[in-house]
Structure formats: C-alpha cells, structure tokens
Amino acid sequence: VGAVVNLAARIESLTTGGQVLISGELRDAVASPLELTGERTFEPKGAAAPLTVFEVRALGGAHDLRLRSEAPPLREIAPLAIGVSAVSDVSTGPRLPATLVAVAADRIVVREVPEALSGDVRLYLPAAPDAAVYGKVVAAEGDALTVAYTAVSAAIVEELERHVR
C-alpha cells in the first residue's frame, strides 16, 4: 500500500470519534490558520523515529471550520460490574472485571481493572453481554480509566443513561 498510507493509518488509529490528528509535516504545509489543542508523540510501527501528532480543533481563514469544543459532561452512576479486554490487530485479550462509575454520550470511566490497559478495548455490559462495544483508553489516573467510545449503539448509550444517579 505504501509508507504514506501506512503512516496515515497509524495516526488514524490514535483518534477517537470527532477527533482530527495531523502530523507536524501536514501542520507546517497548511496555509490556513489552525487551532491546535494538544500534541502527542508516539512510535509508529515500522517507523525509524517517534512522530508527534497534533489535535486540530479548528481551521481558520476562508474555511472557518470548528469541531465541537466541549465534551458532554460525565455523570456518576451507581457502580456497575462490567468486563473489559484489550484489543489488538489480531485478537481480543482475556475478559477482566471492572467497575463502571461514570458515563457520558461519548465516553465512560471504569475503575478497579486488575491490570493496566491502554489503547483499544472491548467492553462487556451486563444488559447486552454479546453487544460489540469498543473504545479507546484516552486517560488513566490512579485506578480510573477513561474510555472514549469508538463503536457503540445508541441503544447501549441509552441503557447506560438509565444508571445515572
């Protein structure tokens, strides 16, 4: 497929819904003003050196385009036992117990996961144990992981909303 397409796929794999990441090379080539809200350095598979990517919030100038600036608020729920497993390119890891403690339309917070997880995960919810609910760990603080949805049905989000205190 080619090195450029492979690199684009690696950058895309870091994103969550509604997020735009670009390389420094693209950032430097864009003539319109960009509003950047963060940066992240990672080591793409097969690359000779680490790469820094930048999160784009807005493209100015004649385009004047802006992404949603505020995430929906997290709301606490009564603790709910769920399962979570790491997902790789080729397999899903063992199902680990976790406790769901907060929900939003685009992400959840889980606690008490027995081992450190990062990257892509699958979530197993008691109301729909066979549903394909996927996300990406976007933050880890203490024993809490924030997971942004990458694939979830509206019905699952509605079901989780019923648990809000």
Salt bridges, closest charged atoms under 4 A:
ASP28 OD1 - ARG27 NH2 2.99
GLU35 OE1 - ARG66 NH1 2.80
GLU55 OE2 - ARG57 NH2 3.78
GLU76 OE1 - ARG165 NH1 3.73
ASP106 OD2 - ARG68 NH1 3.90
ASP106 OD1 - ARG107 NH1 2.71
ASP120 OD1 - LYS136 NZ 2.83
ASP143 OD1 - ARG111 NH1 2.67
GLU159 OE1 - ARG162 NH1 2.43
GLU159 OE2 - HIS163 NE2 3.62
GLU161 OE1 - ARG75 NH2 2.03
